[in-house]
Amino acid sequence: MRAVTCLALALLAATVGSAGVSAARAQGAPGAGDPPPGTRVRVTRVPDDRFTGTLEPRRGDTIVVRMRDSLRLVPLAAVSRFEVSTGTRRHTGRGALQGLIAGASVGALLGSLDKNECQPGEQFCIYSGRGVSAAFGGVLGGLAGTIAGAVIGSRAREEWRPIVVTGAGVKLGVSLAR
């Protein structure tokens, strides 16, 4: 019990300490906690206007984003979401696993619906029942789903980390949405 109490107090102290550091950083000069210029950012303005570009040095309470050949100045009050690129990633394994599960499920379901039975007098009948048809359909569907999922998941996608923008700098934000 004493160890649990000590651990809880240590975690509380670490949390309060880190909150104090981020609060102090946020109270510094405007832009003190901003990502460095040259960072790839995505900005969403209040009327659902989203654009991506390279962050330039901030001008007071205005974010400056370079988009190809022009600069876009956005007042902080107009920003509804500000995100920093964490790079591109591929999800080949995750796509293959999701494709396997979906393909095997659909294949097994379709295989279990097979009603072909051997008729008297048929020379080449290898029907072994719905269970075998379901298994065979699951294997074929799983194989097709794995390939399709791996191909779809192998496309590179840019991932973004949301940041909370304030007038006194930028602080890291917590987001449960993906």
QUIQUIUR-V851668 format. One record per run of one state. SS is the DSSP state (h for helix, s for strand, l for the rest). FROM is the first residue (numbers start at 1). TO is the last residue. Records with the same first field share a line. If there is no record, write none. Layout:
SS: FROM-TO / FROM-TO
//
This chain:
l: 1-1 / 27-39 / 46-48 / 56-58 / 60-61 / 68-69 / 90-91 / 113-129 / 154-156 / 167-168 / 173-178
h: 2-26 / 76-78 / 92-112 / 130-153
s: 40-45 / 49-55 / 59-59 / 62-67 / 70-75 / 79-89 / 157-166 / 169-172
//
